[in-house]
Amino acid sequence: MTELLQRALAEIEKLPDDTQDAVATRILADLADEHAWEAQFEATSADQWNRLAEMARREIAAGDTIPLEDAFPVKVTEG
């Protein structure tokens, strides 16, 4: 186990039981989601990736997309 994970777990242990369970539930859900994505990517063939890339190129050429910074604007915080 890494030192960072040990530190995180030590902090979580200080929390009330219901909060610990909520954190554990979130971590387990995130891990399950990560495994599902990994399995999906591994199961995707080169032909499927090529078709997906071609679809993206067509959408870009047709103007059916927006710039990434418009979809996920950077929040500027005053410091």
DSSP file (Angstrom, degrees, kcal/mol; ACC not computed):
  #  RESIDUE AA STRUCTURE BP1 BP2  ACC     N-H-->O    O-->H-N    N-H-->O    O-->H-N    TCO  KAPPA ALPHA  PHI   PSI    X-CA   Y-CA   Z-CA
    1    1 A M              0   0    0      0, 0.0     2,-0.0     0, 0.0     0, 0.0   0.000 360.0 360.0 360.0 139.4    0.0    0.0    0.0
    2    2 A T     >  -     0   0    0      1,-0.1     4,-2.2     4,-0.0     5,-0.1  -0.318 360.0-117.7 -75.4 160.3    1.3    3.4   -0.8
    3    3 A E  H  > S+     0   0    0      1,-0.2     4,-2.4     2,-0.2     5,-0.2   0.889 114.9  54.1 -63.4 -39.5    2.1    6.0    1.8
    4    4 A L  H  > S+     0   0    0      1,-0.2     4,-2.4     2,-0.2    -1,-0.2   0.917 108.9  47.6 -63.2 -43.0   -0.5    8.4    0.3
    5    5 A L  H  > S+     0   0    0      2,-0.2     4,-2.7     1,-0.2    -1,-0.2   0.899 110.4  52.8 -65.1 -39.5   -3.2    5.7    0.5
    6    6 A Q  H  X S+     0   0    0     -4,-2.2     4,-2.2     2,-0.2    -2,-0.2   0.909 109.9  48.6 -60.5 -42.1   -2.2    4.9    4.1
    7    7 A R  H  X S+     0   0    0     -4,-2.4     4,-1.9     2,-0.2    -2,-0.2   0.916 111.6  49.6 -64.3 -42.6   -2.5    8.6    5.0
    8    8 A A  H  X S+     0   0    0     -4,-2.4     4,-2.4     1,-0.2    -2,-0.2   0.929 111.7  47.9 -62.6 -45.1   -5.9    8.8    3.4
    9    9 A L  H  X S+     0   0    0     -4,-2.7     4,-2.3     1,-0.2    -1,-0.2   0.877 108.2  55.3 -64.7 -36.9   -7.2    5.8    5.2
   10   10 A A  H  X S+     0   0    0     -4,-2.2     4,-0.6    -5,-0.2    -1,-0.2   0.892 110.5  46.0 -62.1 -38.8   -5.8    7.1    8.5
   11   11 A E  H >< S+     0   0    0     -4,-1.9     3,-1.0     1,-0.2     4,-0.3   0.901 111.0  51.8 -70.0 -40.6   -7.9   10.3    8.0
   12   12 A I  H >< S+     0   0    0     -4,-2.4     3,-1.8     1,-0.3    -2,-0.2   0.876 101.3  61.9 -63.4 -37.0  -11.0    8.3    7.0
   13   13 A E  H 3< S+     0   0    0     -4,-2.3    -1,-0.3     1,-0.3    -2,-0.2   0.738  96.5  60.7 -61.4 -22.3  -10.7    6.2   10.1
   14   14 A K  T << S+     0   0    0     -3,-1.0    -1,-0.3    -4,-0.6    -2,-0.2   0.619  90.3  91.0 -78.9 -13.5  -11.1    9.4   12.2
   15   15 A L  S <  S-     0   0    0     -3,-1.8     5,-0.0    -4,-0.3    -3,-0.0  -0.383  91.7 -88.1 -82.2 159.5  -14.6   10.0   10.6
   16   16 A P     >  -     0   0    0      0, 0.0     4,-2.5     0, 0.0     3,-0.5  -0.272  44.0-106.5 -60.6 155.1  -17.9    8.8   12.0
   17   17 A D  H  > S+     0   0    0      1,-0.2     4,-2.6     2,-0.2     5,-0.2   0.872 118.9  51.6 -54.1 -43.7  -18.9    5.3   10.9
   18   18 A D  H  > S+     0   0    0      1,-0.2     4,-1.8     2,-0.2    -1,-0.2   0.864 111.5  47.7 -66.3 -33.7  -21.6    6.4    8.6
   19   19 A T  H  > S+     0   0    0     -3,-0.5     4,-2.4     2,-0.2    -1,-0.2   0.887 109.9  52.7 -71.7 -38.9  -19.2    8.9    6.9
   20   20 A Q  H  X S+     0   0    0     -4,-2.5     4,-2.8     1,-0.2    -2,-0.2   0.926 109.9  49.0 -59.4 -44.4  -16.6    6.1    6.6
   21   21 A D  H  X S+     0   0    0     -4,-2.6     4,-2.7     1,-0.2    -1,-0.2   0.884 109.6  51.9 -63.1 -38.4  -19.2    3.9    4.9
   22   22 A A  H  X S+     0   0    0     -4,-1.8     4,-2.1     2,-0.2    -1,-0.2   0.915 111.9  46.0 -64.9 -42.3  -20.2    6.7    2.5
   23   23 A V  H  X S+     0   0    0     -4,-2.4     4,-2.6     2,-0.2    -2,-0.2   0.927 113.8  49.0 -64.9 -44.5  -16.5    7.2    1.5
   24   24 A A  H  X S+     0   0    0     -4,-2.8     4,-2.8     1,-0.2     5,-0.2   0.902 109.7  51.9 -62.3 -41.6  -16.1    3.5    1.1
   25   25 A T  H  X S+     0   0    0     -4,-2.7     4,-2.2     1,-0.2    -1,-0.2   0.915 111.4  47.4 -60.5 -43.5  -19.2    3.2   -1.0
   26   26 A R  H  X S+     0   0    0     -4,-2.1     4,-2.6     2,-0.2    -2,-0.2   0.917 112.3  48.8 -64.9 -44.2  -17.9    6.0   -3.3
   27   27 A I  H  X S+     0   0    0     -4,-2.6     4,-2.5     1,-0.2    -2,-0.2   0.934 112.5  47.9 -61.9 -46.2  -14.5    4.5   -3.6
   28   28 A L  H  X S+     0   0    0     -4,-2.8     4,-2.4     1,-0.2    -1,-0.2   0.884 112.2  49.6 -63.5 -38.4  -15.9    1.0   -4.5
   29   29 A A  H  X S+     0   0    0     -4,-2.2     4,-2.4    -5,-0.2    -1,-0.2   0.914 111.0  49.5 -65.9 -42.2  -18.3    2.6   -7.0
   30   30 A D  H  X S+     0   0    0     -4,-2.6     4,-2.5     2,-0.2    -2,-0.2   0.907 111.7  48.8 -62.8 -41.6  -15.5    4.5   -8.6
   31   31 A L  H  X S+     0   0    0     -4,-2.5     4,-2.5     2,-0.2    -2,-0.2   0.909 111.2  49.4 -65.0 -41.9  -13.4    1.3   -8.8
   32   32 A A  H  X S+     0   0    0     -4,-2.4     4,-2.2     2,-0.2    -2,-0.2   0.908 112.1  48.8 -63.0 -41.2  -16.2   -0.6  -10.3
   33   33 A D  H  X S+     0   0    0     -4,-2.4     4,-2.5     2,-0.2    -2,-0.2   0.914 110.5  50.8 -64.1 -43.2  -16.7    2.1  -12.9
   34   34 A E  H  X S+     0   0    0     -4,-2.5     4,-2.5     1,-0.2    -2,-0.2   0.907 110.4  49.1 -61.8 -42.5  -13.0    2.2  -13.7
   35   35 A H  H  X S+     0   0    0     -4,-2.5     4,-2.5     2,-0.2    -1,-0.2   0.891 110.3  51.5 -64.0 -39.4  -13.0   -1.6  -14.2
   36   36 A A  H  X S+     0   0    0     -4,-2.2     4,-2.3     2,-0.2    -2,-0.2   0.924 111.5  46.4 -64.3 -44.1  -16.1   -1.4  -16.5
   37   37 A W  H  X S+     0   0    0     -4,-2.5     4,-2.8     2,-0.2     5,-0.2   0.920 112.2  51.3 -63.1 -43.1  -14.4    1.3  -18.6
   38   38 A E  H  X S+     0   0    0     -4,-2.5     4,-2.5     1,-0.2    -2,-0.2   0.921 110.9  47.8 -60.4 -44.6  -11.2   -0.7  -18.8
   39   39 A A  H  X S+     0   0    0     -4,-2.5     4,-1.7     2,-0.2    -1,-0.2   0.903 111.8  50.6 -63.4 -40.8  -13.1   -3.8  -19.9
   40   40 A Q  H  X S+     0   0    0     -4,-2.3     4,-0.6     2,-0.2    -2,-0.2   0.922 111.5  47.3 -64.2 -44.1  -15.0   -1.8  -22.5
   41   41 A F  H >< S+     0   0    0     -4,-2.8     3,-1.0     1,-0.2    -2,-0.2   0.918 111.7  50.4 -63.9 -42.1  -11.8   -0.2  -23.9
   42   42 A E  H 3< S+     0   0    0     -4,-2.5    -1,-0.2     1,-0.2    -2,-0.2   0.814 110.2  51.2 -65.1 -29.2  -10.0   -3.6  -24.0
   43   43 A A  H 3< S+     0   0    0     -4,-1.7     2,-0.5    -5,-0.2    -1,-0.2   0.531  87.2 102.4 -85.5  -6.4  -13.0   -5.1  -25.9
   44   44 A T    <<  -     0   0    0     -3,-1.0     2,-0.1    -4,-0.6    -3,-0.0  -0.669  66.7-140.8 -83.7 125.4  -13.1   -2.4  -28.5
   45   45 A S     >  -     0   0    0     -2,-0.5     4,-2.3     1,-0.1     5,-0.2  -0.339  22.5-110.8 -81.3 163.8  -11.6   -3.5  -31.8
   46   46 A A  H  > S+     0   0    0      1,-0.2     4,-2.5     2,-0.2     5,-0.2   0.878 120.5  55.1 -59.4 -38.3   -9.3   -1.4  -34.1
   47   47 A D  H  > S+     0   0    0      2,-0.2     4,-2.4     1,-0.2    -1,-0.2   0.903 107.1  49.3 -63.2 -41.3  -12.2   -1.3  -36.6
   48   48 A Q  H  > S+     0   0    0      2,-0.2     4,-2.4     1,-0.2    -2,-0.2   0.916 111.0  49.5 -64.2 -42.4  -14.6    0.1  -33.9
   49   49 A W  H  X S+     0   0    0     -4,-2.3     4,-2.6     1,-0.2    -2,-0.2   0.911 110.9  50.6 -62.3 -40.9  -12.0    2.8  -33.0
   50   50 A N  H  X S+     0   0    0     -4,-2.5     4,-2.3     2,-0.2    -2,-0.2   0.906 110.4  48.7 -63.7 -41.9  -11.6    3.7  -36.6
   51   51 A R  H  X S+     0   0    0     -4,-2.4     4,-2.4     2,-0.2    -1,-0.2   0.912 111.8  49.8 -64.0 -41.3  -15.4    4.0  -37.1
   52   52 A L  H  X S+     0   0    0     -4,-2.4     4,-2.2     2,-0.2    -2,-0.2   0.919 110.5  49.6 -62.8 -43.4  -15.6    6.2  -34.0
   53   53 A A  H  X S+     0   0    0     -4,-2.6     4,-2.4     1,-0.2    -1,-0.2   0.905 110.5  50.5 -62.6 -41.1  -12.8    8.4  -35.2
   54   54 A E  H  X S+     0   0    0     -4,-2.3     4,-2.3     2,-0.2    -1,-0.2   0.902 108.7  51.8 -64.6 -40.6  -14.5    8.8  -38.6
   55   55 A M  H  X S+     0   0    0     -4,-2.4     4,-2.3     1,-0.2    -1,-0.2   0.913 110.3  49.3 -60.2 -42.4  -17.8    9.7  -36.9
   56   56 A A  H  X S+     0   0    0     -4,-2.2     4,-2.5     1,-0.2    -2,-0.2   0.911 109.2  51.7 -64.4 -42.3  -16.0   12.4  -34.9
   57   57 A R  H  X S+     0   0    0     -4,-2.4     4,-2.7     1,-0.2    -1,-0.2   0.909 110.2  49.2 -61.0 -41.7  -14.3   13.8  -38.0
   58   58 A R  H  X S+     0   0    0     -4,-2.3     4,-2.1     2,-0.2     6,-0.2   0.913 110.9  49.5 -64.4 -42.2  -17.7   14.0  -39.8
   59   59 A E  H  <>S+     0   0    0     -4,-2.3     5,-2.7     2,-0.2     4,-0.5   0.904 112.7  47.5 -64.2 -40.4  -19.3   15.8  -36.8
   60   60 A I  H ><5S+     0   0    0     -4,-2.5     3,-1.3     1,-0.2     5,-0.2   0.940 112.3  49.2 -64.3 -46.8  -16.4   18.3  -36.6
   61   61 A A  H 3<5S+     0   0    0     -4,-2.7    -2,-0.2     1,-0.3    -1,-0.2   0.842 111.0  50.6 -61.7 -34.1  -16.6   18.9  -40.4
   62   62 A A  T 3<5S-     0   0    0     -4,-2.1    -1,-0.3    -5,-0.2    -2,-0.2   0.531 114.7-116.7 -81.7  -6.1  -20.3   19.5  -40.2
   63   63 A G  T < 5S+     0   0    0     -3,-1.3    -3,-0.2    -4,-0.5    -2,-0.1   0.729  74.7 133.1  77.6  21.0  -19.9   21.9  -37.3
   64   64 A D      < +     0   0    0     -5,-2.7     2,-0.3    -6,-0.2    -4,-0.2   0.253  54.3  71.2 -89.4  13.2  -21.8   19.7  -34.9
   65   65 A T        -     0   0    0     -6,-0.4     3,-0.0    -5,-0.2    -9,-0.0  -0.793  66.8-143.1-122.6 166.8  -19.3   20.0  -32.2
   66   66 A I        -     0   0    0     -2,-0.3     5,-0.1     1,-0.0    -2,-0.0  -0.919  37.8 -86.7-125.1 156.0  -18.2   22.8  -29.8
   67   67 A P    >>  -     0   0    0      0, 0.0     4,-1.6     0, 0.0     3,-1.4  -0.294  36.6-120.7 -60.2 145.4  -14.7   23.6  -28.5
   68   68 A L  H 3> S+     0   0    0      1,-0.3     4,-2.7     2,-0.2     3,-0.1   0.869 112.9  58.4 -55.2 -40.2  -13.7   21.7  -25.4
   69   69 A E  H 34 S+     0   0    0      1,-0.2    -1,-0.3     2,-0.2     5,-0.2   0.750 104.8  51.8 -66.4 -21.7  -13.2   24.9  -23.5
   70   70 A D  H <4 S+     0   0    0     -3,-1.4    -1,-0.2     1,-0.1    -2,-0.2   0.834 112.3  45.0 -78.5 -34.2  -16.9   25.8  -24.2
   71   71 A A  H  < S+     0   0    0     -4,-1.6    -2,-0.2     1,-0.3    -3,-0.1   0.861 130.7  23.5 -75.1 -35.7  -18.0   22.4  -22.9
   72   72 A F  S  < S-     0   0    0     -4,-2.7    -1,-0.3    -5,-0.2    -2,-0.1  -0.652  85.1-164.4-131.3  75.1  -15.8   22.5  -19.8
   73   73 A P        -     0   0    0      0, 0.0     2,-0.5     0, 0.0    -3,-0.1  -0.290  23.9-115.7 -64.4 144.5  -15.0   26.2  -19.1
   74   74 A V        -     0   0    0     -5,-0.2     2,-0.5     1,-0.0    -5,-0.0  -0.681  25.7-135.3 -80.8 126.4  -12.1   26.9  -16.8
   75   75 A K        -     0   0    0     -2,-0.5     2,-0.6     1,-0.0    -1,-0.0  -0.726  13.0-150.3 -84.5 124.9  -13.3   28.6  -13.6
   76   76 A V        -     0   0    0     -2,-0.5     2,-0.4     2,-0.0    -1,-0.0  -0.857  13.8-162.6 -96.3 122.0  -11.1   31.5  -12.6
   77   77 A T        -     0   0    0     -2,-0.6     2,-0.4     2,-0.0    -2,-0.0  -0.836  19.5-121.9-106.6 143.0  -11.0   32.0   -8.9
   78   78 A E              0   0    0     -2,-0.4    -2,-0.0     1,-0.1     0, 0.0  -0.665 360.0 360.0 -82.8 135.1   -9.9   35.1   -7.2
   79   79 A G              0   0    0     -2,-0.4    -1,-0.1     0, 0.0    -2,-0.0   0.469 360.0 360.0-112.7 360.0   -7.1   34.3   -4.9
